[in-house]
């Protein structure tokens, strides 16, 4: 039996789990049954995935792309367009498959503890399993349509889980916001797919990439609006990624998405779904390699997002908001890497980020659990003696995020910064510089959160303090496993351990630079230069130094007893700046003024004038005429026999006149 | 056979006179049926209308020298008798229910 023949089982198992738990949610099933299904489905999926990966790597299949057609969706009926429900396993899919199944399963385990007392226990796991199914479809699909199917599926689950607490006011609103903002990007994604179908008559990855790689002129031919074909498709796909991966200007949904349960934030809004845009861009790297202009645009957007979100993160007091803006910021790094052509670095950061950001979110969930739902860091403090495991793992995650050596984030972030500095793009030193400053800000805001939460003295109510407790093992064990991952996940890229950067080489068959590009463009503006070991060493020292400075600054302000008060005083010193950052640069207010309100106004006009006045009005007018005629006619129905006799008589007269006429 | 033709054609009353009388009776009956409030009076008016029709039938029968019209009159008389019987029974029933046969006050057919 070939494990790899059962690739389709990987998304199918969680789908079955979702179906079963969806039914159980209505049957008041006992909790152990729900738990068994909820954990069994992703575990089975993880085991199948492990078997497939093992066979792929050890069975001599690497580095080929293995395709499995499960079902002919449109068997050649639509203008010869062939769409199959087919799955693909290649090095890129292997990495994503590992992240999604492994981290996803850990978060399922954690959720058993975190959601244990929730009434919607079965409903929660039905959604979460459905999410796994959609996300695995997304990463395993072998064409853009199957990918898009998963893409929309994860969007749906995101919506369902953000609005999980539907009896409160804000979560359903946040869910709708996420769904609508994502639609903007999805629309562009669809247009990009249409362009591909029109040009190639297929949506399968391999034929498209093969033709573009062997005939680059096809991609560089002028297409629409002064853009080349590759630029047009690349731009459309990037707009899709902007929505899904929360980049400027569509990032606004992600911070609000924190209204969902915390494990959801860890799984969907940090580790997996939001990285789908990065995955898609890396998957489509052939297209981006053909269009330096769009790549530059991607890098600019990513860099700007990284900086903007990091500045906002410095002034948030909600622990989950800090992590949310941190996620947006890290996604910005990933797109910076995509933009400068370091696709392997982008995916590497996806991998390490999945570990340490999932860890941080689950850690914050453990804190919130202990605090009885409190998320305001100003009301925490001194939690390290009550929550020792959470504290230690959270610090590991923060060090990884801050980019301190040995921890995973250091390797991936540094690879991105080095790639930015080494790229032949215009502005590449600006990318490096902004990325460098953002790294310092990241270290600062993350340790601000650590010190406010765990250091100093407890600032909550007496009752909360009484209830403080470390989370049960079902929650802390995933934390510990993720913490180990947050340390060692970066080691695969240490040149000393493997002779060369192992991860980079592992992905080479997917992200290799197209040989034809340099010849055509003459001097290859996207090509990378060798930086040389001394320069690289200086860059590393600079970024680590700034990260350490950020940590020390956070420690000097927020650390120790009275840190929170000192912090408030520090923030008071720059009132205008603090207000600007705490209010998120007023971006939500800006969108409200230029998009939401005009749209409301327009819909008010359509409602009042078009619907009520014209549509309803015409129907009401018809009804009124009928009613008036009826009322008039009913005047003859007096009930008096003599009147009826008169009508009868008149009728006879008319009849006679008619005959005698 | 001479006994049969007692009436001299030249001396007989012209058929148009019968018809005018019939029309007058019918108009009187119609007016009565439409204006009277008492149910019995309306019945009597309808009887007048029926007999106006009978008169016209007999007159034509004679004018055209055919017996069909006279036969028809028997039918009309029979139906009128039956109608009177049923109608009176109805009015008695209505009177028992409502203590009146004023049809202005019997207007349950109003919508």
Interface residues (C-beta under 8 A of the other chain):
Chain A: X634 X637 X638 X639 X640 X641 X642 X644 X645 X646 X649
Chain B: X30 X33 X34 X35 X37 X42 X103 X104 X106 X107 X108 X109 X110 X111
